[in-house]
Amino acid sequence: MAAGFLGAVGVATQAAFGRALATDEAAAGVSWTYAVTGIVLMLLLQAVLLVVPFAEALPEALRAVIDFALLALVMTAVPYIVVGGAGMLLDKRDRLPALFLFLALVLALSQLIGIILGALGIGAGTAMIGILGYFSARASKSLFAIGWGGAILIGVLVALGTFASSFLLLMLPTGQAMLAAP
């Protein structure tokens, strides 16, 4: 299973960057099982990254953890909704598992990089959203076999949707408390 999953990650990554080694049949051969496995692993990483900073004060900070988890879930869903909708409109459903697996990899790596940069005191949230938009566009161009215009549109929609969903925090109790604090 692990070797098959890593092979699927390799095929999805090569196909996302338009490498000749990953043929259309290979990209179409990435199964939903591997795509869902990648998404679940990324969500588990996200859960660990949400809970660990609050581990000592978890009972008191449970509301904040729940609010941030809801925000992270919505922000994570946006790229999948945009790219999935584009794949359905373009009738490229067979490429969606490879693209979803690639997005899970990009999201997991961006979370790890964001944590490292945050530990160094560098805020890179908006930059990470832009990078997600770029990789969504690049992968969509290759896997959906579309021009740069359509790919850029997909990337912009992913970036704008993810950025807009970040304002959900302002409506949640934790965000309200953050706004009210002096």
SETI-860899 format. One line per 10 residues: number of its first residue (from 1); their letters; for each residue x, y, z of N, C-alpha, C. Coordinates in Angstrom, 2 decimals. Example, Ala and Ser with C-alpha at 12.3 -4.5 7.8 and 13.67 -1.06 7.14 Angstrom:
! residues 2
1 = AS = 13.19/-5.69/7.80/12.30/-4.50/7.80/13.20/-3.30/7.80  12.85/-2.25/7.08/13.67/-1.06/7.14/12.90/0.03/7.87 $
***
This chain:
! residues 182
1 = MAAGFLGAVG = 0.82/-1.19/0.00/0.00/0.00/0.00/0.87/1.25/0.00  1.90/1.29/0.88/2.75/2.48/0.98/3.51/2.72/-0.31  4.02/1.66/-0.93/4.74/1.82/-2.19/3.80/2.31/-3.29  2.59/1.79/-3.32/1.60/2.25/-4.30/1.22/3.70/-4.09  1.09/4.10/-2.82/0.75/5.48/-2.50/1.87/6.42/-2.92  3.11/6.07/-2.58/4.24/6.91/-2.96/4.41/6.96/-4.48  4.12/5.86/-5.15/4.15/5.86/-6.62/3.09/6.79/-7.19  1.90/6.79/-6.57/0.83/7.68/-7.02/1.20/9.13/-6.77  1.85/9.42/-5.65/2.32/10.78/-5.37/3.32/11.21/-6.44  4.23/10.32/-6.81/5.21/10.62/-7.85/4.56/10.89/-9.19 $
11 = VATQAAFGRA = 3.60/10.05/-9.57/2.90/10.24/-10.84/2.12/11.54/-10.83  1.42/11.82/-9.73/0.62/13.05/-9.64/1.52/14.28/-9.71  2.66/14.24/-9.05/3.58/15.38/-9.06/4.18/15.58/-10.45  4.60/14.50/-11.08/5.16/14.62/-12.42/4.11/15.12/-13.41  2.91/14.62/-13.28/1.84/15.04/-14.19/1.47/16.50/-13.94  1.48/16.94/-12.69/1.14/18.32/-12.37/2.13/19.31/-12.98  3.36/18.88/-13.13/4.37/19.75/-13.73/4.59/19.46/-15.20  3.75/18.62/-15.78/3.82/18.36/-17.22/5.02/17.55/-17.65  5.53/16.72/-16.81/6.68/15.89/-17.16/6.27/14.78/-18.12  7.12/14.47/-19.05/6.83/13.47/-20.06/6.73/12.07/-19.46 $
21 = LATDEAAAGV = 7.38/11.86/-18.32/7.35/10.53/-17.71/5.95/10.13/-17.26  5.14/11.11/-16.91/3.78/10.82/-16.46/2.83/11.02/-17.64  2.49/9.94/-18.26/1.58/10.02/-19.39/0.17/10.28/-18.91  -0.69/10.64/-19.84/-2.09/10.88/-19.49/-2.71/9.65/-18.86  -2.35/8.47/-19.36/-2.90/7.23/-18.80/-2.42/7.01/-17.37  -1.15/7.35/-17.11/-0.63/7.18/-15.75/-1.33/8.12/-14.78  -1.51/9.38/-15.21/-2.20/10.34/-14.35/-3.64/9.92/-14.13  -4.27/9.42/-15.17/-5.65/8.95/-15.04/-5.72/7.68/-14.21  -4.59/6.99/-14.06/-4.55/5.76/-13.29/-4.43/5.96/-11.80  -4.21/7.19/-11.34/-4.17/7.46/-9.90/-5.58/7.28/-9.37 $
31 = SWTYAVTGIV = -5.72/6.40/-8.41/-7.06/6.06/-7.94/-7.55/7.02/-6.87  -8.86/6.98/-6.67/-9.47/7.79/-5.61/-8.98/7.34/-4.24  -8.61/6.07/-4.12/-8.10/5.57/-2.84/-6.85/6.34/-2.44  -5.93/6.54/-3.39/-4.71/7.28/-3.08/-5.00/8.76/-2.86  -5.92/9.32/-3.62/-6.27/10.73/-3.44/-6.87/10.96/-2.05  -7.79/10.11/-1.65/-8.42/10.25/-0.33/-7.39/10.00/0.77  -6.49/9.05/0.57/-5.43/8.79/1.55/-4.57/10.03/1.73  -4.20/10.68/0.63/-3.41/11.90/0.71/-4.15/13.01/1.42  -5.43/13.16/1.14/-6.22/14.20/1.80/-6.35/13.92/3.29  -6.58/12.67/3.65/-6.71/12.30/5.07/-5.39/12.54/5.81 $
41 = LMLLLQAVLL = -4.27/12.18/5.19/-2.97/12.43/5.82/-2.73/13.92/6.01  -3.10/14.72/5.01/-2.95/16.17/5.12/-3.85/16.71/6.24  -5.07/16.21/6.35/-5.98/16.67/7.41/-5.47/16.25/8.79  -4.88/15.07/8.89/-4.29/14.64/10.17/-3.13/15.55/10.56  -2.30/15.89/9.60/-1.21/16.83/9.86/-1.77/18.16/10.32  -2.80/18.61/9.65/-3.44/19.87/10.02/-4.00/19.82/11.44  -4.62/18.69/11.80/-5.16/18.54/13.16/-4.06/18.58/14.20  -2.96/17.90/13.92/-1.83/17.90/14.86/-1.29/19.32/15.02  -1.16/20.03/13.91/-0.64/21.39/13.97/-1.59/22.35/14.68  -2.87/22.02/14.70/-3.84/22.85/15.42/-3.85/22.57/16.91 $
51 = VVPFAEALPE = -3.71/21.30/17.28/-3.87/20.91/18.68/-2.58/21.08/19.49  -1.44/20.79/18.90/-0.18/20.81/19.65/0.10/22.16/20.31  -0.07/23.29/19.64/0.21/24.56/20.32/-0.69/24.82/21.54  -1.88/24.23/21.56/-2.82/24.44/22.66/-2.85/23.27/23.64  -1.92/22.32/23.53/-1.98/21.08/24.30/-2.05/21.31/25.81  -1.26/22.22/26.33/-1.25/22.43/27.78/-2.51/23.11/28.28  -3.10/23.95/27.46/-4.29/24.71/27.88/-5.52/24.24/27.11  -5.54/22.97/26.73/-6.60/22.50/25.84/-8.01/22.65/26.41  -8.27/22.31/27.65/-9.66/22.49/28.09/-10.14/23.95/27.99  -9.26/24.90/28.36/-9.64/26.30/28.30/-9.65/26.83/26.87 $
61 = ALRAVIDFAL = -8.80/26.29/26.03/-8.66/26.78/24.66/-9.46/25.96/23.65  -10.35/25.12/24.13/-11.09/24.24/23.22/-11.91/25.04/22.21  -12.52/26.12/22.63/-13.34/26.94/21.72/-12.47/27.50/20.59  -11.27/27.98/20.94/-10.36/28.51/19.92/-9.91/27.41/18.96  -9.61/26.23/19.49/-9.20/25.11/18.64/-10.32/24.74/17.67  -11.54/24.70/18.17/-12.68/24.37/17.31/-12.87/25.44/16.24  -12.76/26.71/16.61/-12.91/27.79/15.63/-11.82/27.73/14.56  -10.57/27.53/14.99/-9.48/27.45/14.03/-9.59/26.20/13.16  -10.09/25.10/13.73/-10.30/23.89/12.94/-11.36/24.10/11.87  -12.45/24.78/12.24/-13.49/25.09/11.26/-12.94/25.98/10.15 $
71 = LALVMTAVPY = -12.18/26.98/10.53/-11.57/27.88/9.55/-10.62/27.11/8.63  -9.78/26.25/9.21/-8.84/25.47/8.41/-9.57/24.53/7.47  -10.66/23.93/7.92/-11.43/23.02/7.07/-12.03/23.76/5.88  -12.58/24.94/6.12/-13.18/25.72/5.02/-12.10/26.17/4.05  -10.99/26.67/4.59/-9.91/27.14/3.71/-9.29/25.99/2.92  -9.27/24.81/3.49/-8.75/23.64/2.78/-9.72/23.15/1.72  -11.00/23.31/1.95/-12.00/22.83/1.00/-12.05/23.67/-0.27  -11.71/24.95/-0.18/-11.84/25.85/-1.33/-11.08/25.35/-2.56  -9.79/25.00/-2.46/-9.09/24.54/-3.67/-9.73/23.28/-4.28  -10.19/22.39/-3.42/-10.82/21.17/-3.94/-12.13/21.47/-4.64 $
81 = IVVGGAGMLL = -12.89/22.41/-4.12/-14.16/22.77/-4.75/-13.91/23.44/-6.10  -12.98/24.39/-6.14/-12.69/25.10/-7.40/-12.14/24.15/-8.44  -11.12/23.39/-8.08/-10.49/22.49/-9.04/-11.44/21.35/-9.43  -12.18/20.84/-8.46/-13.16/19.79/-8.76/-14.24/20.28/-9.70  -14.72/21.50/-9.45/-15.72/22.08/-10.35/-15.16/22.28/-11.75  -13.92/22.75/-11.84/-13.29/22.92/-13.16/-13.14/21.58/-13.87  -12.74/20.57/-13.12/-12.60/19.24/-13.72/-13.92/18.69/-14.23  -14.98/18.96/-13.49/-16.31/18.51/-13.94/-16.74/19.28/-15.19  -16.53/20.60/-15.19/-16.92/21.42/-16.34/-16.12/21.05/-17.59  -14.85/20.70/-17.40/-13.99/20.35/-18.53/-14.09/18.87/-18.90 $
91 = DKRDRLPALF = -14.92/18.12/-18.18/-15.08/16.69/-18.39/-13.75/15.94/-18.28  -13.00/16.26/-17.25/-11.70/15.62/-16.97/-11.75/14.92/-15.61  -12.86/14.26/-15.34/-13.05/13.60/-14.05/-11.98/12.56/-13.74  -11.43/11.94/-14.78/-10.42/10.90/-14.57/-9.10/11.48/-14.06  -8.88/12.78/-14.20/-7.66/13.43/-13.74/-7.79/13.99/-12.33  -9.00/14.06/-11.81/-9.22/14.66/-10.50/-8.48/13.96/-9.36  -8.42/12.62/-9.31/-7.68/12.01/-8.19/-6.21/12.44/-8.17  -5.56/12.50/-9.33/-4.16/12.93/-9.37/-4.03/14.37/-8.94  -4.94/15.20/-9.38/-4.89/16.62/-9.00/-5.19/16.81/-7.52  -6.15/16.07/-6.99/-6.47/16.17/-5.57/-5.31/15.68/-4.71 $
101 = LFLALVLALS = -4.64/14.62/-5.14/-3.48/14.12/-4.40/-2.36/15.15/-4.42  -2.15/15.79/-5.56/-1.13/16.83/-5.67/-1.48/18.01/-4.77  -2.75/18.42/-4.75/-3.17/19.52/-3.88/-2.95/19.18/-2.40  -3.21/17.93/-2.02/-2.97/17.51/-0.63/-1.50/17.65/-0.28  -0.64/17.28/-1.21/0.80/17.41/-1.00/1.20/18.88/-0.87  0.69/19.73/-1.75/1.00/21.16/-1.70/0.49/21.77/-0.39  -0.72/21.43/0.01/-1.28/21.97/1.25/-0.49/21.51/2.47  -0.10/20.24/2.50/0.69/19.73/3.63/2.04/20.43/3.71  2.71/20.56/2.57/4.02/21.22/2.57/3.90/22.70/2.94  2.84/23.36/2.47/2.68/24.77/2.80/2.38/24.96/4.29 $
111 = QLIGIILGAL = 1.68/24.01/4.89/1.44/24.10/6.34/2.74/23.95/7.11  3.57/23.00/6.70/4.85/22.80/7.38/5.76/24.01/7.20  5.80/24.55/6.00/6.63/25.74/5.74/6.09/26.93/6.53  4.77/27.06/6.59/4.17/28.14/7.36/4.52/28.06/8.84  4.52/26.86/9.38/4.89/26.67/10.79/6.35/27.04/11.02  7.21/26.63/10.11/8.64/26.95/10.25/8.86/28.45/10.15  8.23/29.09/9.17/8.38/30.54/9.03/7.78/31.27/10.23  6.65/30.77/10.73/6.03/31.38/11.92/6.94/31.28/13.13  7.64/30.16/13.28/8.57/30.00/14.39/9.74/30.98/14.28  10.05/31.38/13.06/11.12/32.35/12.83/10.62/33.79/12.90 $
121 = GIGAGTAMIG = 9.31/33.94/13.14/8.74/35.28/13.26/8.36/35.90/11.92  8.27/35.09/10.89/7.93/35.59/9.56/6.50/35.19/9.24  5.63/36.15/9.04/4.25/35.87/8.66/4.16/35.69/7.16  3.72/34.55/6.72/3.70/34.27/5.28/2.36/33.72/4.83  1.28/34.01/5.58/-0.03/33.44/5.25/-0.53/33.82/3.87  -0.46/35.10/3.54/-0.95/35.55/2.24/-0.05/35.04/1.12  1.24/34.99/1.35/2.15/34.45/0.35/1.86/32.97/0.09  1.54/32.24/1.15/1.22/30.81/0.99/-0.05/30.63/0.17  -1.00/31.53/0.32/-2.23/31.46/-0.48/-1.90/31.70/-1.94  -1.01/32.65/-2.22/-0.57/32.89/-3.59/0.16/31.70/-4.18 $
131 = ILGYFSARAS = 0.99/31.07/-3.38/1.71/29.88/-3.84/0.73/28.75/-4.13  -0.29/28.59/-3.28/-1.33/27.59/-3.53/-2.04/27.87/-4.85  -2.33/29.15/-5.11/-2.96/29.53/-6.38/-2.08/29.19/-7.56  -0.77/29.44/-7.44/0.15/29.12/-8.53/0.18/27.62/-8.81  0.35/26.82/-7.75/0.44/25.38/-7.96/-0.89/24.81/-8.47  -2.01/25.39/-8.05/-3.31/24.97/-8.58/-3.40/25.26/-10.08  -2.93/26.43/-10.47/-2.94/26.79/-11.89/-2.01/25.90/-12.69  -0.81/25.68/-12.18/0.19/24.87/-12.91/-0.31/23.44/-13.08  -0.84/22.87/-12.02/-1.34/21.49/-12.09/-2.56/21.41/-12.99  -3.44/22.40/-12.92/-4.64/22.39/-13.77/-4.26/22.48/-15.24 $
141 = KSLFAIGWGG = -3.27/23.29/-15.55/-2.83/23.41/-16.95/-2.36/22.06/-17.48  -1.55/21.39/-16.70/-0.98/20.12/-17.16/-2.01/18.99/-17.17  -2.73/18.84/-16.07/-3.63/17.70/-15.95/-4.92/17.86/-16.74  -5.40/19.08/-16.87/-6.63/19.30/-17.63/-6.35/19.61/-19.09  -5.07/19.76/-19.44/-4.66/20.08/-20.82/-5.38/21.33/-21.33  -5.27/22.40/-20.53/-5.88/23.67/-20.92/-4.79/24.71/-21.10  -5.14/25.85/-21.67/-4.18/26.93/-21.86/-3.92/27.68/-20.57  -2.97/28.60/-20.66/-2.61/29.37/-19.48/-3.75/30.26/-19.01  -4.57/30.75/-19.92/-5.68/31.61/-19.52/-6.63/30.91/-18.57  -7.04/29.71/-18.92/-7.93/28.93/-18.05/-7.25/28.52/-16.77 $
151 = AILIGVLVAL = -5.97/28.16/-16.87/-5.22/27.75/-15.69/-5.06/28.92/-14.71  -4.76/30.09/-15.25/-4.62/31.27/-14.38/-5.96/31.60/-13.72  -7.05/31.46/-14.46/-8.37/31.69/-13.88/-8.62/30.74/-12.70  -8.29/29.49/-12.88/-8.45/28.51/-11.79/-7.58/28.89/-10.60  -6.31/29.25/-10.85/-5.41/29.65/-9.77/-5.89/30.88/-9.03  -6.39/31.87/-9.78/-6.89/33.10/-9.15/-8.13/32.79/-8.32  -9.02/31.94/-8.84/-10.22/31.58/-8.08/-9.85/30.84/-6.80  -8.85/29.97/-6.87/-8.39/29.25/-5.67/-7.83/30.25/-4.66  -6.96/31.14/-5.12/-6.33/32.10/-4.20/-7.36/33.06/-3.61  -8.23/33.62/-4.44/-9.23/34.55/-3.94/-10.23/33.87/-3.01 $
161 = GTFASSFLLL = -10.66/32.66/-3.37/-11.59/31.93/-2.53/-10.99/31.57/-1.18  -9.73/31.16/-1.19/-9.05/30.82/0.06/-8.86/32.06/0.92  -8.44/33.16/0.29/-8.26/34.41/1.03/-9.58/34.89/1.60  -10.64/34.86/0.80/-11.95/35.32/1.27/-12.47/34.45/2.40  -12.21/33.15/2.34/-12.69/32.27/3.41/-11.96/32.52/4.72  -10.78/33.14/4.66/-10.05/33.43/5.90/-10.81/34.45/6.76  -11.69/35.23/6.15/-12.47/36.21/6.92/-13.58/35.55/7.73  -13.77/34.25/7.56/-14.73/33.51/8.39/-14.37/33.63/9.86  -13.08/33.72/10.16/-12.64/33.82/11.54/-13.27/35.03/12.24  -13.50/36.10/11.50/-14.07/37.30/12.11/-15.50/37.09/12.60 $
171 = MLPTGQAMLA = -16.18/36.08/12.04/-17.55/35.80/12.46/-17.62/34.79/13.59  -16.54/34.09/13.85/-16.51/33.08/14.91/-16.21/33.73/16.26  -16.60/33.09/17.37/-16.38/33.68/18.70/-14.91/34.04/18.97  -13.98/33.20/18.53/-12.58/33.50/18.77/-12.17/34.76/18.02  -12.62/34.90/16.79/-12.31/36.11/16.02/-12.93/37.35/16.62  -14.16/37.22/17.13/-14.83/38.34/17.79/-14.05/38.77/19.04  -13.56/37.79/19.79/-12.78/38.10/20.98/-11.46/38.76/20.60  -10.87/38.32/19.50/-9.61/38.93/19.04/-9.85/40.38/18.61  -10.97/40.64/17.98/-11.29/42.00/17.56/-11.59/42.91/18.74  -12.20/42.35/19.77/-12.58/43.14/20.95/-11.41/43.42/21.88 $
181 = AP = -10.36/42.60/21.77/-9.19/42.78/22.66/-8.48/44.09/22.32  -8.00/44.80/23.36/-7.31/46.08/23.11/-5.98/45.92/22.47 $
***
